[in-house]
Amino acid sequence: MNTVRRAAATAVLLSAVLLAVGCASTSPVVRFGPDSPMGLLVVTMPKTAYVHSADFREVDLRAGRFQEGVTTLEASAWSGDAINSGGELYLAVRAVKPGDYLMQGLFTARGVAGFGGCAAEGGPVYPVEAGRITIVRADLYWRAFLAEGFVPDVDDQAVLDTFNAARAAGGHDIRGPVSIVEPAARIRWPSPLSWTRDCVRTATFTRIE
């Protein structure tokens, strides 16, 4: 396992929260190609009895400002954005416009009760390019957050093998170059004063890496 990513995952500080989470939609059939004006964001999630979510927000790294809107990817045994059933991790996918995306929070729920938090003390930012498939190893953060026994220690090659098997099955048409990306930056912003899933209540942030 890449020690840089392991250290980065451990560095993200999450505050425990109690939240309500609605039911996810049915799993998608995905079509994506290298000529797309969008980028395909793929997020690795633990396989447990819980619904796991990762919230992303586009940021302007040069200006130090947040963009509007949150993109939520979810995965569970029965629904969400996951495209696979094989392998040790779920792969949740979403086409997004090209840009730099902050993973601002991780959340998990079973029924209506849940647990998770915001990454305000050092949120990782990932570049997403048009026509490219970008894999974000959110499972590493879950592994540090939930304790290692709940999330398997999976190497990058196993993730790529799982993705390639998934895009060859299930009616998907997913083409284009794929890579597992490291954070391009790490940022900090004022942490919400109360436990909430509304992680960002400010217009600007500070780049710390």
C-alpha positions in Angstrom: 0.0 0.0 0.0 1.3 3.5 -0.9 2.6 5.0 2.3 2.0 8.5 1.1 -1.7 7.8 0.7 -1.8 6.0 4.0 -0.3 9.0 5.8 -2.6 11.4 4.0 -5.7 9.4 5.0 -4.7 9.4 8.6 -4.2 13.2 8.5 -7.9 13.9 7.7 -9.7 14.8 10.9 -13.4 14.0 10.9 -15.9 15.0 13.6 -18.6 12.4 14.6 -22.1 13.4 13.7 -25.6 12.0 13.9 -27.6 12.6 10.8 -30.6 11.4 8.7 -29.9 9.8 5.3 -32.6 9.0 2.8 -32.7 5.9 0.6 -30.3 5.9 -2.4 -31.4 5.3 -6.0 -30.9 2.1 -7.9 -27.5 1.3 -9.2 -26.7 3.0 -12.5 -25.7 1.7 -16.0 -22.8 4.0 -16.9 -21.8 5.2 -20.4 -18.6 7.3 -20.7 -15.9 7.7 -23.3 -12.7 9.6 -23.9 -14.5 12.1 -26.1 -16.8 13.2 -23.2 -16.6 16.9 -22.1 -17.1 15.5 -18.6 -14.8 13.6 -16.3 -15.7 10.3 -14.6 -15.2 10.4 -10.8 -14.9 6.9 -9.3 -14.8 6.6 -5.5 -13.8 3.5 -3.5 -16.2 2.7 -0.7 -16.2 0.0 2.1 -18.4 -3.0 1.7 -20.4 -3.2 4.9 -24.1 -3.3 5.9 -24.1 0.5 5.9 -24.7 3.1 3.2 -21.4 5.0 2.7 -21.4 8.4 1.2 -18.6 10.8 0.1 -19.5 14.5 -0.5 -17.4 16.5 -3.1 -17.4 20.2 -3.9 -15.6 21.9 -6.7 -13.0 24.5 -5.6 -10.9 27.2 -7.2 -7.5 26.5 -5.9 -5.9 29.7 -7.4 -8.5 32.0 -5.9 -9.0 30.0 -2.7 -12.7 29.9 -3.1 -15.4 27.2 -2.9 -17.8 26.7 -5.8 -21.5 26.2 -5.4 -23.1 22.8 -5.1 -22.3 19.4 -3.6 -21.9 16.1 -5.4 -22.7 13.1 -3.3 -21.7 9.6 -4.2 -23.2 6.7 -2.3 -22.7 2.9 -2.2 -24.4 0.1 -0.4 -25.3 -3.6 -0.9 -28.6 -2.7 -2.4 -28.5 0.7 -4.1 -26.6 3.9 -4.8 -23.9 4.8 -7.3 -21.9 1.6 -7.1 -21.2 -0.2 -10.5 -19.8 -3.4 -9.1 -20.7 -6.3 -6.8 -17.3 -8.1 -7.0 -14.1 -7.2 -5.3 -13.4 -6.1 -1.8 -14.6 -2.5 -2.3 -17.5 -0.7 -3.9 -16.9 1.6 -6.8 -19.3 4.6 -6.8 -19.2 6.6 -10.0 -20.5 10.0 -11.3 -19.8 12.1 -14.4 -18.8 15.6 -13.3 -17.5 18.7 -15.2 -13.7 19.0 -15.2 -12.2 20.8 -12.2 -10.6 20.4 -8.8 -12.8 18.6 -6.3 -12.6 18.6 -2.5 -13.7 15.5 -0.6 -15.4 17.6 2.1 -16.9 14.9 4.2 -17.6 11.2 4.7 -20.8 9.8 6.1 -22.4 6.4 6.7 -25.9 5.4 7.7 -28.0 2.3 8.5 -31.6 3.2 8.4 -32.1 6.7 9.5 -29.2 6.9 12.0 -25.7 7.7 10.8 -22.1 8.7 11.6 -19.4 10.7 9.9 -18.0 14.1 9.6 -16.3 17.0 7.7 -12.7 17.2 6.7 -12.3 20.9 7.5 -8.9 20.5 9.1 -7.3 19.1 5.9 -9.6 18.2 3.1 -8.0 16.5 0.0 -8.6 18.1 -3.4 -8.5 15.9 -6.5 -8.1 17.0 -10.2 -10.8 15.6 -12.6 -10.1 15.9 -16.3 -12.4 15.7 -19.3 -12.5 12.3 -21.0 -10.5 10.7 -18.1 -11.5 8.3 -15.4 -10.3 9.4 -12.0 -10.3 7.0 -9.1 -10.3 8.5 -5.5 -9.3 6.1 -2.7 -11.8 7.1 -0.1 -11.5 3.7 1.4 -8.2 4.7 2.9 -9.9 7.5 4.8 -12.6 5.2 5.9 -10.0 2.7 7.0 -8.3 5.4 9.2 -11.7 6.7 10.4 -13.6 3.5 11.2 -10.7 1.3 12.3 -8.7 -1.0 10.1 -10.8 -4.1 10.9 -13.9 -2.7 9.2 -12.2 -1.9 5.8 -9.9 -4.3 4.0 -6.3 -3.3 3.1 -6.6 -3.3 -0.7 -3.7 -2.3 -3.0 -4.0 -0.1 -6.1 -3.7 -3.0 -8.5 -6.7 -4.8 -6.9 -8.7 -1.6 -7.2 -7.8 -1.3 -10.9 -8.6 -4.9 -11.5 -12.0 -4.5 -9.8 -12.7 -1.4 -11.9 -11.8 -3.1 -15.2 -14.0 -6.1 -14.3 -16.9 -3.8 -13.4 -16.7 -1.8 -16.6 -16.7 -5.0 -18.7 -19.9 -6.2 -17.1 -23.4 -5.1 -16.1 -24.2 -3.4 -19.5 -21.8 -0.5 -18.8 -20.0 1.3 -21.7 -17.1 2.9 -19.8 -14.0 3.7 -22.0 -11.0 6.0 -21.6 -7.8 6.2 -19.6 -8.1 5.4 -15.9 -5.8 6.4 -13.0 -5.8 6.4 -9.2 -5.0 10.0 -8.2 -3.2 11.5 -5.2 -4.6 14.8 -3.8 -3.4 17.8 -5.8 -3.7 19.9 -2.6 -5.0 19.9 0.9 -7.2 22.7 2.3 -8.5 24.0 5.6 -11.6 26.1 6.3 -13.6 27.0 9.5 -15.2 23.9 10.9 -19.0 24.0 11.5 -19.8 24.8 15.1 -22.5 22.1 15.3 -22.5 18.5 14.1 -23.8 18.7 10.5 -23.5 17.4 7.0 -23.5 21.0 5.8 -19.7 21.1 5.9 -18.9 24.4 4.2 -20.4 27.7 5.5 -17.8 30.0 4.1 -16.7 31.3 0.7 -13.0 30.9 1.1 -10.4 28.4 2.3 -6.7 28.2 3.2 -4.4 25.9 1.2 -2.1 24.0 3.5 -0.3 21.8 1.0 
